[in-house]
Amino acid sequence: MLPLLVALLMASKGQAQDQQVLCGHRPAFPNSSWLPLRELLEVQNGEFPWQVSIQMLGKHLCGGSIIHQWWVLTAAHCFPRTLLELVAVNITVVLGIKTFSDINLERKLVQKIITHKDYKPPHLDSDLCLLLLATPIEFNKVKMPICLPQRESTWDRCWMAEWAYAHGHGSAKGLNMHLKKLRVVQISWRTCAKRVTQLSRNMLCAWKEAGTNGKCQGDSGAPMVCANWETRRLFQVGVFSWGVTSGSRGRPGMFVSVAQFIPWILEETQREGRALTLSKASKSFLACGPHYHPILLSLGSQILLAVMFAGDKSNY
C-alpha cells in the first residue's frame, strides 16, 4: 500500500505545480502606467511579459506571445513548408526580456509546430500557428501569459509591440534588437475593406492612435493586446499578419482576429494533451492545469506519514 500512496502523492504534487496565474497581468509594471500622461515611449521591464522572440539558429524569425505555460501563439506564414521540413528542433523561443542583450535571456526549445489547417499561402486567411514547447514556462514578473478573448469586443486601449533593431543592423547576431511599442486603435471592418482588397472576415485592422508617438514596421506573429479597464488586464485581440509601414494612419496593420479562432486553439491544445482552458467569464483567470486544494495535498502527506510511521513500528 505504501508504494501506491507514494505514487499518488507524487502525482498529485506534480499536477498541483501546474501554475495558476492571472493572464494579462503585469506584476513588474506599476499600475500608474495605465494613466495616459505617465506612459513612456520606451518599453519598460515587464510591460509586455508575454512577448517572445521566435528564433531559428539563434536569429530572430518572428514575434509571438505566451498563452499558456506550454504554448506560444504566432503567425503561420513564419513557417513555410520548406522551413517546416527542417524540423522544430531548429526553432527556439526567447522570453523574459525586452532586449536581446539582457543577461536574463531564457531560451526554450520548440517541440512541435502546428499551423492552421485552412492556412493556404499566398492567401493569409487563417494565418495562425501554435508552438508546443519542450518544457513548460515558469511564470514570474517578466514571464506571464496573455489573456485570450472569447468573443469580439470593444477595447479601451491597444498596443502593438514588436522586435526591432536599435540602430540599423550592425550586430551580426542581432544583439541590438529590442522591444518597441505603438499605441493603436482598431478600425471597423467596413472602413478597412475600403483600403484593403479581398479582406477576410477573420482579419481585423488597426492603425496608430492619433496624438501618440512611435512607429512599427510590422513583426510577423507579434500580438496586438488591448486593455480591460475594469480588471486592468490585457487580452490578445490579434496576431500581426501583414501591412506596409504597419500602423501608420491611412495604412492599417492587418491582424488575425484571435477571438475567431478560440475553438481551434482549444481543440489543438487538447489534442496534444496540454489543454488550454478558458474561464466562462472573460475577466477570470486562465487555468494552466488541474488545481488541487492545499488541504487535499496536506491530507495526502499526513496519510503517507502515518503509513510510514506504522511501518517503522512494525519493524521493532
C-alpha positions in Angstrom: 0.0 0.0 0.0 2.9 2.3 0.8 4.2 2.4 -2.8 0.8 3.2 -4.1 0.3 6.1 -1.7 3.7 7.5 -2.6 2.9 7.3 -6.3 -0.4 9.0 -5.8 1.1 11.8 -3.6 3.9 12.4 -6.1 1.4 12.6 -9.0 -0.9 15.0 -7.2 2.1 17.1 -6.2 3.3 17.3 -9.8 -0.1 18.3 -11.1 -0.5 20.9 -8.3 2.7 22.6 -9.5 0.9 23.4 -12.8 0.9 27.2 -12.3 -2.3 29.1 -11.7 -1.7 32.7 -12.7 -3.6 35.7 -13.8 -3.3 36.1 -17.5 -2.9 39.6 -18.9 -1.4 40.7 -15.6 1.9 42.7 -15.3 3.2 42.3 -11.8 6.5 44.1 -12.6 4.8 47.0 -14.2 3.3 49.8 -11.9 -0.4 50.5 -12.1 0.3 54.2 -12.5 1.5 53.4 -16.1 -2.1 53.0 -17.1 -2.5 56.7 -16.9 -2.0 58.3 -20.4 0.2 61.1 -19.1 2.6 58.7 -17.4 3.0 56.3 -20.3 6.6 56.2 -21.6 7.5 55.6 -25.2 10.3 53.2 -24.3 9.2 49.7 -23.3 9.7 49.1 -19.6 10.8 45.9 -17.9 7.8 43.6 -17.5 5.5 45.8 -19.6 4.8 43.0 -22.1 5.8 39.8 -20.2 4.0 37.6 -22.7 6.1 38.8 -25.7 8.6 36.4 -27.1 11.1 36.2 -30.0 10.8 33.1 -32.1 14.3 32.3 -33.5 15.9 30.0 -36.0 19.6 29.1 -35.4 19.7 32.0 -32.9 18.4 34.7 -35.2 15.0 36.4 -34.9 12.4 34.9 -37.1 9.0 36.2 -35.8 7.3 37.6 -32.8 4.9 35.6 -30.7 3.0 35.5 -27.4 2.8 33.2 -24.3 -0.8 32.0 -24.0 -0.1 29.1 -21.6 2.9 27.5 -19.8 3.3 25.1 -22.8 2.1 27.2 -25.7 3.1 30.2 -27.8 0.9 31.8 -30.4 2.2 33.3 -33.7 1.6 33.6 -37.4 1.6 30.6 -39.7 3.4 32.3 -42.5 6.5 32.4 -40.3 6.9 28.7 -41.1 6.6 27.9 -44.8 6.7 24.3 -45.8 10.4 24.4 -46.6 11.1 25.6 -43.1 8.9 23.0 -41.5 10.9 20.3 -43.3 13.9 21.4 -41.2 12.0 20.1 -38.1 11.2 22.0 -35.0 14.5 21.3 -33.3 16.0 24.3 -35.1 13.3 26.6 -33.7 13.6 28.2 -30.2 11.6 30.7 -28.3 13.3 33.5 -26.3 11.4 35.1 -23.4 11.5 37.2 -20.3 13.4 40.1 -21.9 13.0 43.4 -23.6 16.4 43.4 -25.4 18.4 40.5 -26.8 21.5 41.6 -24.8 19.7 41.0 -21.5 21.6 38.6 -19.3 18.3 37.1 -18.1 17.5 35.9 -21.5 15.8 32.5 -21.4 15.6 30.1 -24.4 13.0 27.3 -24.8 13.1 24.5 -27.4 10.1 24.0 -29.6 8.7 20.5 -29.6 6.0 20.9 -32.3 4.8 23.4 -34.8 1.0 23.4 -35.6 -0.2 25.6 -38.4 -3.9 26.2 -39.0 -5.3 23.6 -41.5 -7.0 26.4 -43.5 -3.9 28.4 -44.0 -3.1 28.2 -47.7 -0.5 30.7 -49.0 -0.2 33.1 -50.6 -3.6 33.9 -49.0 -3.1 34.9 -45.4 -6.6 33.9 -44.1 -6.3 31.7 -41.0 -2.7 32.9 -40.6 -2.2 31.3 -37.2 0.3 28.9 -35.7 0.8 27.3 -32.3 4.2 26.3 -30.9 4.3 23.5 -28.3 7.3 24.0 -26.1 9.6 21.1 -25.0 9.5 22.3 -21.4 6.9 24.4 -19.5 7.5 28.1 -18.7 7.9 29.0 -15.1 6.0 32.2 -14.7 7.4 35.2 -12.9 7.3 39.0 -13.1 8.7 39.1 -16.6 7.1 35.9 -18.0 3.3 35.8 -17.9 0.6 34.6 -20.3 -1.7 37.0 -22.1 -5.5 36.5 -21.9 -7.4 35.4 -24.9 -10.8 36.9 -25.7 -13.8 34.6 -26.1 -15.7 37.0 -28.4 -15.2 40.2 -30.4 -15.4 43.3 -28.2 -14.7 47.0 -27.9 -11.5 47.8 -26.1 -10.3 50.8 -24.1 -6.7 50.9 -25.3 -4.5 48.8 -27.5 -0.8 48.3 -28.3 1.3 46.5 -30.8 4.8 45.5 -29.6 7.5 44.2 -31.9 11.2 43.3 -32.0 13.3 45.9 -33.9 16.9 46.9 -34.3 18.1 49.7 -32.1 20.4 51.3 -34.7 20.4 49.6 -38.1 21.7 46.0 -38.5 25.1 46.5 -37.0 25.2 43.3 -35.0 25.5 40.0 -36.9 23.9 38.2 -34.0 21.1 40.7 -33.6 22.1 41.5 -30.0 21.0 45.1 -30.6 17.3 44.1 -31.1 14.9 45.4 -28.6 11.2 45.6 -28.0 9.3 48.7 -29.1 5.6 49.5 -28.9 3.0 51.5 -30.8 -0.4 52.6 -29.4 -3.0 51.5 -31.9 -6.7 51.8 -32.4 -8.9 49.2 -34.1 -10.9 50.4 -37.1 -14.1 48.9 -38.4 -14.0 46.1 -40.9 -16.0 48.2 -43.4 -13.6 51.1 -43.2 -10.6 48.8 -43.6 -12.2 46.9 -46.5 -12.2 50.2 -48.5 -8.4 50.3 -48.2 -7.6 46.6 -48.5 -8.9 44.4 -51.3 -10.3 40.9 -50.5 -10.3 41.5 -46.8 -11.2 38.3 -44.9 -13.8 38.3 -42.2 -11.2 36.5 -40.0 -9.0 39.7 -40.1 -9.1 42.9 -38.2 -7.4 46.2 -38.8 -5.7 48.7 -36.6 -3.6 51.8 -37.1 -1.7 54.3 -34.9 -3.8 56.1 -32.4 -4.0 59.8 -33.1 -1.8 62.0 -30.9 0.6 59.3 -29.9 4.3 58.7 -30.7 6.1 55.7 -32.2 6.3 53.7 -35.4 6.2 50.0 -36.2 7.4 48.2 -39.4 5.5 45.0 -38.7 6.8 42.0 -36.9 5.1 38.8 -38.1 3.3 37.0 -35.4 3.5 39.9 -32.9 0.5 40.3 -30.7 -1.9 43.2 -30.6 -3.0 43.5 -27.0 -5.9 45.6 -25.6 -6.8 46.7 -22.1 -9.8 46.0 -20.0 -10.1 49.0 -17.7 -12.4 47.2 -15.2 -9.9 44.5 -14.3 -6.6 46.2 -15.6 -5.9 43.0 -17.5 -4.8 42.8 -21.1 -6.2 40.5 -23.9 -4.6 39.5 -27.1 -7.0 40.7 -29.8 -4.9 40.0 -32.9 -1.8 38.4 -34.3 0.1 40.5 -36.8 -0.1 39.1 -40.3 0.9 41.8 -42.8 1.0 45.5 -43.6 3.2 48.2 -45.1 4.7 50.6 -42.5 2.2 48.9 -40.3 0.0 51.1 -38.1 0.5 54.4 -39.9 -2.6 56.5 -40.3 -4.2 55.5 -43.6 -2.1 52.3 -43.8 -3.7 49.8 -41.3 -1.9 46.8 -40.0 -3.6 43.5 -40.7 -4.2 41.1 -37.8 -5.8 37.7 -37.5 -8.7 38.0 -35.1 -7.9 35.7 -32.2 -11.5 35.5 -31.0 -12.5 33.9 -34.3 -10.0 31.0 -33.7 -10.6 30.2 -30.0 -12.2 26.8 -30.8 -9.2 25.8 -32.9 -6.8 26.8 -30.2 -8.7 24.8 -27.6 -9.0 21.8 -29.9 -5.3 21.7 -30.8 -4.0 22.2 -27.3 -6.4 19.5 -26.0 -5.3 17.1 -28.7 -1.7 17.4 -27.6 -2.5 16.7 -24.0 -1.6 20.2 -22.9 -5.0 21.7 -22.8 -5.6 25.4 -22.6 -8.8 26.2 -20.8 -10.7 29.4 -20.8 -13.0 30.5 -17.9 -16.6 31.3 -18.6 -16.1 35.0 -17.8 -13.6 36.9 -19.8 -12.4 38.6 -16.6 -11.4 35.4 -14.8 -8.0 33.7 -14.8 -6.6 31.3 -17.4 -6.3 27.9 -15.9 -3.0 26.2 -16.8 -3.8 22.8 -15.5 -5.7 20.8 -12.8 -5.9 22.5 -9.5 -5.6 20.6 -6.2 -6.5 22.3 -3.0 -3.6 22.6 -0.5 -5.8 20.9 2.2 -6.0 17.8 0.0 -2.3 17.7 -0.5 -1.8 18.2 3.2 -4.1 15.3 3.9 -2.3 13.1 1.5 1.0 13.9 3.2 -0.5 13.1 6.6 -1.8 9.7 5.3 1.7 9.0 3.9 3.4 9.9 7.1 1.0 7.8 9.1 1.7 4.8 6.9 5.4 5.3 7.1 5.4 5.5 10.9 3.2 2.5 11.1 5.7 0.6 9.0 8.5 1.7 11.2 6.8 0.5 14.4 6.1 -2.9 12.8 9.9 -3.3 12.5 10.6 -3.0 16.2 
